[in-house]
Amino acid sequence: MEKPLENDCPFHEKRGRDAVAPCRFQGEEVPMILRHADVMAAAKDWETFSSDAPFRVPIPSEENVRKVRQLPIETNPPDHTEYRAIVEPFFKKPRDKEFIATIHSLVGTMVSGLASGETFEVVGELAVPLQSRALAHLLGLPQSEAEEWISWGTHVFRDVLEGESDGTAVDAYIARQLDKNAESPGNDFFSALKATEFRGRRLSRDEMAGFANLTFAGGRDTVIHSISSVIAHLAKHPEALNFLHEDPKRAVLAAEEFFRVVSPLTHIGRVCPVATDVHGFKVPADGLVSLCWASANRDPEAFDCPEEIRLDRKPNPHIAFGAGAHFCLGAAHARLIIRELLKHLAASVRKITIAAAVPNVENAEIYRREIGYERLEVGMEPR
């Protein structure tokens, strides 16, 4: 099944000419590594391209919007390996049959409640609540907690950077959780952080806050934008909805193709500890480099007809979740949400109609990308 993309890859011409494309972020000229093989190699070479750079792994950097180093992502092995092991049990839950059944039920309930033919707003009424409620299940926290997270909106740190929020809501929430009585631990995420040890000692408050900060911010907008992008595509291409309806198992490959195409995280930052030649671009010591997942995922050297959406694409070596030691902790959770969403939409929705749409646009010096939606009003006709 082949369908052309509505928007061409903004890095297509640059990737065809050069291995990197310099782009200025916050006053710093940053080489964006564009080709699939080069991005993969850099992601696995943490000594040359280091993640041990507090606040500088996200692009734009977040020195002005948070106070703690995000763990484990802003560390390198062996620290990263040991930190990651602390929270990994929570992020392995999406492999368990009981957890899969829980998310299946959650998604089914939400989709059936909205598939009435009446118009609703996807981001606020489906994507944000679904991401928040699924996360509560993942972290072993009550569903009542999710209601507070829903109030944070789409992207807690981007809102700070754009002056739409003072950024205190997430910090205040994490502080309240860490202040709770540690003498009565449960099986939830925060209890695990308080009870665990790292190299023979308890985690510091900043370390616990660093884990929580990444957990509540790291996979928030990426999952939300993936949900809205999926629904918009199925609305514009009803034959794709029918294709999935014919065989529910097709949702597995379809989900991977959506992650490749959407690439909800354009890129991630790495810092070169020493002066480094990055495919002809001279990066000074402590200089920033971009690993551009979005460009790599449209590289014709890695993908046949990359500018087409093929919901049965196989193989699909996309790197929307990164690669190497820092491969996304939440990948299995995100995949489960999108797979279940596709299955329920295909099973219970006959047609999706877009009433209004405001794309979420990421603007930079050399590119403009539409990633998900700020608002997406649709009607879903039940089968």
Buried (B, 14 or more C-beta within 10 A) or exposed (E): BEBEEEEEBBBBEBBEEBBBBBBEBEEBEBBBBBBBEBBBBBBBEBEBBBBBBBBBBBBBBBEEBBEBBBBBBBBBBEBBEEBBEBBEEBBEBBEEEEBBEBBBEBBBEBBBEBBEEEBBBBBBBBBBBBBBBBBBBBBBBEEEBBEBBBEBBBBBBBBBBEEEBEBEBBBEBBEEBBEEEEEEBEEBBBBBBBEBEBEEEBBEBEBBBBBBBBBBBBBBBBBBBBBBBBBBBBBEBEEBBEBBBEEBEBBBBBBBBBBBBBBBBBBBBBBBBEEBEBEEBEBEEEBBBBBBBBBBBBBBEBBEEBBBBBBBBEEBBBBBBBBBBBEBBBBBBBBBBBBBBBBBBBBBBBBBEBEEBEBBEBEBEEBEBBBBBEBBBBBBEEE
